[in-house]
Amino acid sequence: MAENEIWGFAIRKAPSGRNIWPNDLKREVTRRIREEGESPGDVAAAIGAHECLVRKWWVADRRQRGEKVTVEGPAFAELNVERDIPAPKVSAPASSHNDMGRIHCGTMFIEFPLGISESDLIKLVRAAEGLQ
């Protein structure tokens, strides 16, 4: 197995080519985030790892220290965007659709003005989730 060194720690390569990160390096990574205020992205770039992997180590370290790590609300919302979906039957004039955006979620269409702010659109989608 090939090895390289990062911050004095030997990083071995698995036969698949993936890095085998030693636990001491993981502890150093989380210490730098916790005590020195470095961002997970900066630390990941410094060691040549993906930011998601470093965040995973950081969350594990925080949980090991007894910190409750939670995410408020759903972490992801599934949206399927399809083209050429027939417009729902509405009583508004057809010209009003030119100024409107439309998202098809399951059996529901969400229509919104094209000038809507991102935060208001997020609120609208979350409200629609509760209706399904």
HELIX and SHEET records of a PDB file:
HELIX    1   1 ASN A   23  GLU A   36  1                                  14    
HELIX    2   2 PRO A   40  ILE A   47  1                                   8    
HELIX    3   3 GLU A   51  GLN A   64  1                                  14    
HELIX    4   4 ALA A   94  ASP A   99  5                                   6    
HELIX    5   5 GLU A  118  LEU A  131  1                                  14    
SHEET    1   A 3 GLU A   3  ILE A   6  0                                        
SHEET    2   A 3 PHE A   9  LYS A  13 -1                                        
SHEET    3   A 3 ASN A  19  ILE A  20 -1                                        
SHEET    1   B 2 MET A 100  CYS A 105  0                                        
SHEET    2   B 2 MET A 108  PRO A 113 -1                                        
END                                                                             
